Amino acid sequence: MKEWWNRKKARTRKARKGKGRYTFSDLLVDVMFWIPELILLPLRISYWMLRGLGRLIGEIF
């Protein structure tokens, strides 16, 4: 029983060692999430600025 347990423990340790690595597929997923954000962020900022400017002008008149 002890030999079986030691083999099982060694196998799980090997499997856990590779879990913390940042792979190429992780990079691709990150890029796929960040590209739309980088494209839409300037549009959102300009929308917020125009909306705020419109409300400011609306309050003045």
Secondary structure, DSSP 8 states (H G I E B T S, - for coil): -HHHHHHHHHHHHHHHHGGG---HHHHHHHHHHHHHHHHHHHHHHHHHHHHHHHHHHHHH-
